[in-house]
Amino acid sequence: MSPRIRLGTVLHRSGSSGNLILGAEGGVKIGETVVDSSGRKVGTVFDFFGPVSGPYVAVKPSIERPERLLGEALFLGKGRR
């Protein structure tokens, strides 16, 4: 199994879109699968924005109660159901 690439830490959940906002730690493409530390799929990359020196990533969640991930690290990966 190859090591997962750390995407970033969940900072908050957008009140308007419901997306999870992360401080990005690596390169990312829109549409990539996002998983938690257990390898379970939690959503997909919806957008990235902000300054090049400190970008942010918006993740469209595909789970119930995504707010439970606040403060947690998320990763890029294929994910498990």
Backbone as JSON Lines, residues from 0, in Angstrom:
{"i":0,"aa":"M","n":[0.85,-1.18,0.0],"ca":[0.0,0.0,0.0],"c":[0.89,1.24,0.0]}
{"i":1,"aa":"S","n":[0.66,2.16,-0.92],"ca":[1.46,3.38,-0.98],"c":[0.99,4.37,0.08]}
{"i":2,"aa":"P","n":[1.92,5.19,0.58],"ca":[1.53,6.17,1.6],"c":[0.58,7.21,1.03]}
{"i":3,"aa":"R","n":[-0.35,7.64,1.86],"ca":[-1.3,8.67,1.42],"c":[-0.63,10.03,1.43]}
{"i":4,"aa":"I","n":[-1.1,10.9,0.59],"ca":[-0.61,12.27,0.54],"c":[-1.52,13.13,1.41]}
{"i":5,"aa":"R","n":[-0.93,13.81,2.38],"ca":[-1.7,14.66,3.29],"c":[-2.17,15.9,2.53]}
{"i":6,"aa":"L","n":[-3.47,16.11,2.56],"ca":[-4.05,17.27,1.89],"c":[-4.01,18.5,2.79]}
{"i":7,"aa":"G","n":[-4.38,18.34,4.05],"ca":[-4.39,19.46,4.99],"c":[-5.29,19.17,6.16]}
{"i":8,"aa":"T","n":[-5.45,20.19,7.02],"ca":[-6.27,20.09,8.22],"c":[-7.55,20.87,8.04]}
{"i":9,"aa":"V","n":[-8.67,20.29,8.46],"ca":[-9.98,20.94,8.33],"c":[-10.04,22.13,9.3]}
{"i":10,"aa":"L","n":[-10.24,23.33,8.75],"ca":[-10.31,24.55,9.54],"c":[-11.73,24.88,9.96]}
{"i":11,"aa":"H","n":[-12.67,24.76,9.01],"ca":[-14.08,25.02,9.32],"c":[-14.97,24.51,8.2]}
{"i":12,"aa":"R","n":[-16.26,24.61,8.42],"ca":[-17.25,24.22,7.42],"c":[-17.95,25.49,6.96]}
{"i":13,"aa":"S","n":[-17.99,25.69,5.66],"ca":[-18.62,26.87,5.09],"c":[-20.11,26.89,5.4]}
{"i":14,"aa":"G","n":[-20.59,28.01,5.92],"ca":[-22.01,28.12,6.23],"c":[-22.89,28.19,4.99]}
{"i":15,"aa":"S","n":[-22.36,28.74,3.91],"ca":[-23.17,28.9,2.71],"c":[-23.18,27.66,1.82]}
{"i":16,"aa":"S","n":[-22.03,27.02,1.63],"ca":[-21.96,25.87,0.73],"c":[-21.94,24.53,1.45]}
{"i":17,"aa":"G","n":[-21.55,24.52,2.71],"ca":[-21.41,23.27,3.45],"c":[-20.09,22.57,3.21]}
{"i":18,"aa":"N","n":[-19.24,23.16,2.36],"ca":[-17.94,22.55,2.07],"c":[-17.01,22.67,3.28]}
{"i":19,"aa":"L","n":[-16.12,21.7,3.39],"ca":[-15.07,21.75,4.4],"c":[-13.92,22.57,3.84]}
{"i":20,"aa":"I","n":[-13.37,23.48,4.64],"ca":[-12.27,24.33,4.21],"c":[-11.0,23.87,4.93]}
{"i":21,"aa":"L","n":[-9.96,23.6,4.15],"ca":[-8.69,23.12,4.69],"c":[-7.57,24.06,4.32]}
{"i":22,"aa":"G","n":[-6.58,24.14,5.17],"ca":[-5.33,24.78,4.81],"c":[-4.53,23.76,4.02]}
{"i":23,"aa":"A","n":[-4.28,24.04,2.75],"ca":[-3.65,23.05,1.87],"c":[-2.18,22.86,2.2]}
{"i":24,"aa":"E","n":[-1.73,21.61,2.14],"ca":[-0.34,21.28,2.41],"c":[0.35,20.68,1.2]}
{"i":25,"aa":"G","n":[-0.35,20.49,0.12],"ca":[0.25,19.88,-1.06],"c":[-0.53,20.19,-2.31]}
{"i":26,"aa":"G","n":[0.0,19.76,-3.44],"ca":[-0.67,19.96,-4.71],"c":[-1.95,19.14,-4.78]}
{"i":27,"aa":"V","n":[-2.94,19.69,-5.46],"ca":[-4.25,19.03,-5.51],"c":[-4.93,19.37,-6.83]}
{"i":28,"aa":"K","n":[-5.81,18.48,-7.27],"ca":[-6.6,18.7,-8.48],"c":[-8.07,18.63,-8.12]}
{"i":29,"aa":"I","n":[-8.86,19.46,-8.75],"ca":[-10.31,19.42,-8.54],"c":[-10.83,18.05,-8.97]}
{"i":30,"aa":"G","n":[-11.71,17.49,-8.13],"ca":[-12.3,16.19,-8.42],"c":[-11.6,15.02,-7.75]}
{"i":31,"aa":"E","n":[-10.44,15.25,-7.13],"ca":[-9.74,14.16,-6.46],"c":[-10.5,13.71,-5.22]}
{"i":32,"aa":"T","n":[-10.39,12.43,-4.92],"ca":[-11.04,11.85,-3.74],"c":[-10.27,12.24,-2.49]}
{"i":33,"aa":"V","n":[-11.02,12.54,-1.43],"ca":[-10.44,12.91,-0.14],"c":[-10.88,11.87,0.89]}
{"i":34,"aa":"V","n":[-9.92,11.39,1.69],"ca":[-10.19,10.36,2.69],"c":[-9.74,10.84,4.07]}
{"i":35,"aa":"D","n":[-10.27,10.18,5.11],"ca":[-9.84,10.49,6.47],"c":[-8.64,9.61,6.83]}
{"i":36,"aa":"S","n":[-8.2,9.67,8.07],"ca":[-7.02,8.92,8.49],"c":[-7.23,7.41,8.44]}
{"i":37,"aa":"S","n":[-8.49,6.96,8.42],"ca":[-8.79,5.52,8.32],"c":[-8.92,5.06,6.88]}
{"i":38,"aa":"G","n":[-8.81,5.98,5.93],"ca":[-8.94,5.63,4.52],"c":[-10.35,5.66,4.0]}
{"i":39,"aa":"R","n":[-11.32,6.12,4.81],"ca":[-12.71,6.21,4.37],"c":[-12.93,7.49,3.57]}
{"i":40,"aa":"K","n":[-13.63,7.37,2.47],"ca":[-13.91,8.53,1.64],"c":[-14.8,9.5,2.4]}
{"i":41,"aa":"V","n":[-14.41,10.78,2.4],"ca":[-15.22,11.81,3.06],"c":[-15.72,12.85,2.07]}
{"i":42,"aa":"G","n":[-15.19,12.86,0.84],"ca":[-15.65,13.82,-0.15],"c":[-14.68,13.93,-1.31]}
{"i":43,"aa":"T","n":[-14.86,15.02,-2.08],"ca":[-14.01,15.3,-3.22],"c":[-13.57,16.75,-3.2]}
{"i":44,"aa":"V","n":[-12.42,17.01,-3.8],"ca":[-11.92,18.38,-3.9],"c":[-12.85,19.15,-4.82]}
{"i":45,"aa":"F","n":[-13.4,20.25,-4.3],"ca":[-14.34,21.07,-5.05],"c":[-13.65,22.29,-5.65]}
{"i":46,"aa":"D","n":[-12.71,22.88,-4.9],"ca":[-12.05,24.11,-5.36],"c":[-10.81,24.34,-4.52]}
{"i":47,"aa":"F","n":[-9.92,25.16,-5.03],"ca":[-8.8,25.65,-4.23],"c":[-8.68,27.13,-4.51]}
{"i":48,"aa":"F","n":[-8.23,27.88,-3.5],"ca":[-8.24,29.34,-3.6],"c":[-7.27,29.94,-2.6]}
{"i":49,"aa":"G","n":[-7.09,31.25,-2.68],"ca":[-6.23,31.96,-1.75],"c":[-4.86,32.22,-2.32]}
{"i":50,"aa":"P","n":[-3.97,32.74,-1.49],"ca":[-2.62,33.08,-1.97],"c":[-1.8,31.82,-2.25]}
{"i":51,"aa":"V","n":[-0.89,31.95,-3.2],"ca":[-0.02,30.83,-3.56],"c":[0.81,30.39,-2.35]}
{"i":52,"aa":"S","n":[1.2,31.33,-1.51],"ca":[2.03,31.01,-0.36],"c":[1.27,30.29,0.75]}
{"i":53,"aa":"G","n":[-0.06,30.34,0.73],"ca":[-0.86,29.69,1.76],"c":[-2.25,29.37,1.25]}
{"i":54,"aa":"P","n":[-2.36,28.46,0.28],"ca":[-3.67,28.18,-0.34],"c":[-4.62,27.4,0.58]}
{"i":55,"aa":"Y","n":[-5.88,27.45,0.2],"ca":[-6.94,26.72,0.89],"c":[-7.6,25.79,-0.11]}
{"i":56,"aa":"V","n":[-8.22,24.73,0.42],"ca":[-8.93,23.75,-0.41],"c":[-10.35,23.62,0.13]}
{"i":57,"aa":"A","n":[-11.33,23.62,-0.78],"ca":[-12.73,23.35,-0.42],"c":[-13.03,21.91,-0.81]}
{"i":58,"aa":"V","n":[-13.53,21.14,0.16],"ca":[-13.88,19.74,-0.07],"c":[-15.38,19.59,0.08]}
{"i":59,"aa":"K","n":[-16.02,19.08,-0.98],"ca":[-17.47,18.82,-0.93],"c":[-17.67,17.48,-0.22]}
{"i":60,"aa":"P","n":[-18.25,17.51,0.99],"ca":[-18.38,16.28,1.76],"c":[-19.44,15.32,1.18]}
{"i":61,"aa":"S","n":[-19.18,14.03,1.37],"ca":[-20.13,13.0,0.94],"c":[-20.54,12.13,2.13]}
{"i":62,"aa":"I","n":[-20.37,12.67,3.33],"ca":[-20.71,11.93,4.55],"c":[-21.69,12.74,5.38]}
{"i":63,"aa":"E","n":[-22.35,12.06,6.3],"ca":[-23.22,12.75,7.24],"c":[-22.35,13.38,8.33]}
{"i":64,"aa":"R","n":[-22.75,14.5,8.84],"ca":[-22.07,15.21,9.93],"c":[-20.58,15.47,9.64]}
{"i":65,"aa":"P","n":[-20.26,16.12,8.53],"ca":[-18.85,16.39,8.22],"c":[-18.18,17.32,9.23]}
{"i":66,"aa":"E","n":[-18.97,18.03,10.02],"ca":[-18.39,18.94,11.03],"c":[-17.58,18.18,12.08]}
{"i":67,"aa":"R","n":[-17.78,16.86,12.19],"ca":[-17.01,16.07,13.15],"c":[-15.54,16.0,12.75]}
{"i":68,"aa":"L","n":[-15.21,16.4,11.53],"ca":[-13.83,16.35,11.06],"c":[-13.05,17.62,11.35]}
{"i":69,"aa":"L","n":[-13.66,18.6,12.0],"ca":[-12.96,19.85,12.32],"c":[-11.69,19.55,13.1]}
{"i":70,"aa":"G","n":[-10.58,20.12,12.64],"ca":[-9.3,19.91,13.29],"c":[-8.58,18.64,12.87]}
{"i":71,"aa":"E","n":[-9.22,17.8,12.05],"ca":[-8.63,16.53,11.61],"c":[-7.86,16.71,10.3]}
{"i":72,"aa":"A","n":[-6.85,15.87,10.1],"ca":[-6.1,15.85,8.85],"c":[-6.87,14.99,7.84]}
{"i":73,"aa":"L","n":[-6.87,15.44,6.59],"ca":[-7.47,14.68,5.5],"c":[-6.39,14.41,4.46]}
{"i":74,"aa":"F","n":[-6.62,13.39,3.64],"ca":[-5.61,12.9,2.72],"c":[-6.21,12.7,1.33]}
{"i":75,"aa":"L","n":[-5.36,12.65,0.31],"ca":[-5.79,12.29,-1.03],"c":[-5.71,10.78,-1.14]}
{"i":76,"aa":"G","n":[-6.68,10.17,-1.79],"ca":[-6.63,8.72,-1.93],"c":[-7.87,8.18,-2.56]}
{"i":77,"aa":"K","n":[-7.85,6.88,-2.81],"ca":[-8.99,6.21,-3.43],"c":[-10.14,6.03,-2.47]}
{"i":78,"aa":"G","n":[-9.84,5.75,-1.21],"ca":[-10.88,5.64,-0.2],"c":[-11.6,4.31,-0.18]}
{"i":79,"aa":"R","n":[-12.2,4.02,0.98],"ca":[-13.03,2.83,1.17],"c":[-14.43,3.31,1.45]}
{"i":80,"aa":"R","n":[-15.41,2.51,1.13],"ca":[-16.8,2.89,1.42],"c":[-17.19,2.53,2.81]}
